[in-house]
Amino acid sequence: MLFYISIFLIIIAISLSLKALFIPHKIKGKQVSFENFITLALIYATVMAGFGLLYYLLDLKGMLVLSDGSVNPGSSSYDRMSSSMYFSAITLFSVGYGDIAPIGIGRIIAVLEALVGYTIPAAFVTRAVFDHKRN
């Protein structure tokens, strides 16, 4: 039960973080500002950590979601967590080195994360332009 509650809370955290892109006055009218940079960085960090935790929790549950030659189910918890976060970061930023590959349900999650990774900058720029035109 705790597993499903954790998954639900992670999805809520990711959703609320992405919602910040669409809240009026959260992103200021100036396209380039330190505050906008911090807001965007926090959104990326939350989404990356959220997806990384999803991969990690599913791995702990015994589901194969990532294929990494150096990390196997007998690896330490730290190694599994760091691989999950690393994979999340390279997927979110669309780098995709290929050293870790998603398998099973991990493929669906990776596609969703990549889609979110492409959408965040587009939503940020669109929001800044609309706010600038409105002012």
N, C-alpha and C positions, 0 to 999 in steps of 0.2 A: 504494500500500500504506500509506503514511504517513497518507493521508487516512482510511482505514478504521480504522487504529489510533487516530487522534485521536478519531474519532467514538465508538469503543468506550470509550476512557478517559473521555470526557466523560459518557457514559451511566453508567459505573461511579461517577464522582464524584457525579453527581446522585442515584443510588440510595443510595450510602453516606450522603449528607447527609440524605436522607429517612429512612433507617434510624435515624438518631439520635433521631427522635421516638418510636421504639418500644423503645429500649434502657432497661432499668430503671435508675433513679437518674440518668439523664442530665437529665431534667426533674425538678426538685425538687418536693416536695409543696406548697409554698406557690404559690398560683396567680400572685401578683404578686411578682416579685423581679427584681433587676437581672440575676442570672445567667440566669434564664429568658428575659428580654428579649434578652440577648446571644446565647443559644443560638438563639432563634427568628430573630433578625436574620441570624446566620451561615448558617442553613439557607436563608433566603430569598435571601441574596446568592449562595450557591453555586448554587442552582437557577436564579436569574436569569442569572448568568454562564454557566452550562452551556448553557442554551437559547440564549442570545445567541451563544455560540460555534458552536452547531449551525447556526443561521441563517447566520452568517458563513462557516463552512466550506463549507456547501452553495452559498452564493453564489459563493465563490471557485472552486468546482468547475464553475461555469457553469450551475447549476440555478437557475431563477427561483423564489425562495421568498417574496420580499417585493416588493410593488408600492408604490414611493414616488416621487412626482413629482419630487422634488429629487435623488434618488440613482439613477444608472443604472450599467450595467456598466462604463462608462468613468470613473466617479468614483474618487476617491482611496480607498485602503485604509482610512484613518481615517474617512472619511464612511460607508463601508459598514459598518465595525465599530460606529461610534456609532449608526447607524440600527438595526442588529441588536440592540444592547444596549437601546436605547430601546424598541423594539418588544417585546422580551422582558420588560422591566419593566412596561410598561402592560398586557401580556397576563397576566402573572403576578398582578398586583394587580387584575385585572378592570376596568380603567378603559376601555381601548379607545377612544381618541379618534377613530379612523377615518382619520387622516392617512397611516398606513401600513397596507396590507392584505396578508394572506398569500395566496399563490397556489400552485397545484400542491401539492406535498408539504408546503409551508409551512402549509397549512390543517390538515393532520393534526397536525403538530407543535404548532401554536398551540392546537388543541383539547386535546391532552395537557397542554400547559403550563397552560392555564386550569383544567383539572381538578385538576392538582397545586396550583395557587394556591388553589382552593377547599378542598382537602383538608388543607393544612398547618394552618390555624387550627383546623379541626375535630379533627384528630388531636392537636394540642397541648392543646386544652381537655379532650378526652376523657381523655388521658393524665394531666393534672393532677388531674382529678376522681377517676379510679380510684386514683391514688396517694394522694390525700387520704382517700378512703374506706377504703383499705387500712390506713392509719395510724390 
